[in-house]
Amino acid sequence: MTRTTPLCLLVTAQGVVSAASLVVEIVAGRMLAPHVGMSLYTWTAVIAVVLAGFSAGHWWGGRLAEKPAPVSLRWTGGAMLAGAITTGGAVLLLPAVAGWVLHVVPQQIWSITALTALVFFLPSFFAGVPAPVLAMIAVTSTDRTGPALGAMFASGAIGAIAGTLLAGFFFISWLGSSATLVVVTAVYLVSGLLFFRLGGWSGTGAEFLASLVALGTATLALNAPAPCDRESRYFCLRVEDISANPSDPVRLMVIDHLAHGISAARLPEVQFTEHTAMLDRLSILRATRAEFTSFHIGGGNYAVPRAFAARGTGEITVAEIDPAVTQMAAESFWFDPASATVLHEDGRHALLTRPEARFDIIIGDAFTDVVVPVHLVTREFFELAAKRLSDGGSFLMNVIDHEDRLGALASIVVTMQTVFPVVEVWAEQVQPTPGQRMVFVVVGGDVPTQSDSFLASAPNQKAFGALSDEMVAEMADRHGRVLTDDFAPIDRLMGLTD
C-alpha cells in the first residue's frame, strides 16, 4: 500500500495539516481575547499549550508509526477526525467554560493557561499525530530516505509559515475566528478521510460516524453566537447601549474584554469615565492657547477628540492603529472623521516618521489589555514625544495600576522624569479600597499645572487632584525604575505575574 503512495501526496498532506494547526494557534489568541484580553501572557499561554499538544501528538504518532503502514494510517485518520471534532468544538467549549475557569482560578496567568489548555490542547495534540507517521512512510517508501525525510520536514515548516500568514492576514479579518476554525475543521475532516482511504477502510462504520460528528460540530460552531459585533485584524469590538432613555442614546465601546469609552449622542463635551475627564480637562488647563493642536495616541471611541472638536480647539490628529475602531466610532459613537486627521498606524511610528510635526498637547491613551504597550512607556519614546511638542507643550498619559503596587506607575514617572522637567500624577480625589485598580494621568512638561485640583463631569461632577510632590517622590524611590526599549517589564510591574 505505502509503496504506491506518491511522496508528493505525503508531502502535501503534511504541509496542509501543519498549516491548519498553525491557523488554530493564531486563532486561539484571538478567541481568548474577549475573555482574558490580549497580552504577553495570553500569547505565552497559547504558544506553550499548542507546543505541548504538538509534542504529545508527535510522541503518540511516533508509536503509531511502528505499526504496519495501513494500520498507522487508519489510526492517523482517526486522530484527524478527532482533531476536527475538538477544533470545531473549541468554538462551543470556550464560552461555556471561560467564566467557570476564571472564577475557580483567580490568578490571571494561571487562569489564562488553564483556559487555554482546556480548550486548545486536544486540537493541537491530534494535529501533531500525522507528522511522524507520514515521515516514516515517506522514508520507507523510497530508496532515497534523506531527501524524503528532508521534504517532509520542509513541508511541515512551509505549511506552518503559510498557516501563520493566512490566519493573520486573511482568515481572521475576512472570516472571523469561528468561521476560520470551521475551515480548519473541514481540512482535518478531509485529511482524516484521505488517511483512511490510504490505509484501507476499517469496515466498522466508525469513520462515517466520526465524520458525521465532525460535520455536526462544525455546523454548531458556525451558528454559535459571535462574541464580537465586529472582529478586526486587531480586536474584538462590541457596542453596548447603556441608555436610561432610548431617545437619548449613551453607548459603551468594549474592545476585547474591557470597556474603552462611553459617549452620549447629545453631550459631546461631557466625559463618562475618569481617565477621559482628566485628559480632557488637563489638556485645557495646560494648553498655552485656546486653539491648541493635539495628537492622540489611541482613538478608542474618540470621546476626547470629539470633545475637542465640539469646543473648536486647534488641529486634531489621532493615531489609531485599527481602522475598524475608527469606523465603529463614526458609526456608533458620533465621531465625525472630518473633524480630525486620523492616521491608521502605530502612534510611536506616526511621531517618528513626521519629524516636522509639532503639537501643543500629546495624549497617550493606548492599551493592550490593561497595560500601556511596552514601546509607549520607555525613555526613548518619551524623548521622541518631547521633541514633537511645541514650546510650552505637554504630554499626558493614561495609566492603570493597583493601589497596593504602583510599580508600573512609579516606573513610568521615573522614566518621564529623565525627559521632562516637571512630572505630575493626577487621580480622582477619593479614598481607594485596598488593592483597587486605579486610573491615573501622568503629565510631563516644562511647568506645573496652574491648579492642583479641579472639578469635572464624568458624567457626574467629581474632584480630581495632583498627588503631592512628596508622595510622588516616595513612590518613585520605592517602586520606580527607568524603562528603556531594551528592558521595560511593564506587565510584571503591573503584578500580572504573581
ABEGO torsion letter per residue (X at the ends): XAAABBAAAAAAAAAAAAAAAAAAAAAAAAAAAAAAEBBAAAAAAAAAAAAAAAAAAAAAAAAAAABBAAAAAAAAAAAAAAAAAAAAAAAAAAAAAAAAAAAABABAAAAAAAAAAAAAAAAAAAAAAAAAAAAAAAAAABABAAAAAAAAAAAAAAAAAAAAAAAAAAAAAAAEAAAAAAAAAAAAAAAAAAAAAAAEBAGAGAAAAAAAAAAAAAAAAAABBBABABBBAABBBBBBBABABAABBBBBBBBEABBAEBBBAABAABBABAAAAAAAAAAAAABABABBBBBBBEAEAGAAAAAAAAAGBBBBBBBBABAAAAAAAAAAAGBBAAABBBBBBBAAAAAAABAABBBABBBBABBBEABBBAAAABAAAAAAAAAABBBGBBBBBBBBBBAAAGAAAAAAAAAAAAABABBBBBBBBBBBBBGBBBBBBBBBBABBBABABBBBBOABBBBBBBBBAAAAAAAAAAABBBBBAABBBAAAAAGAAX
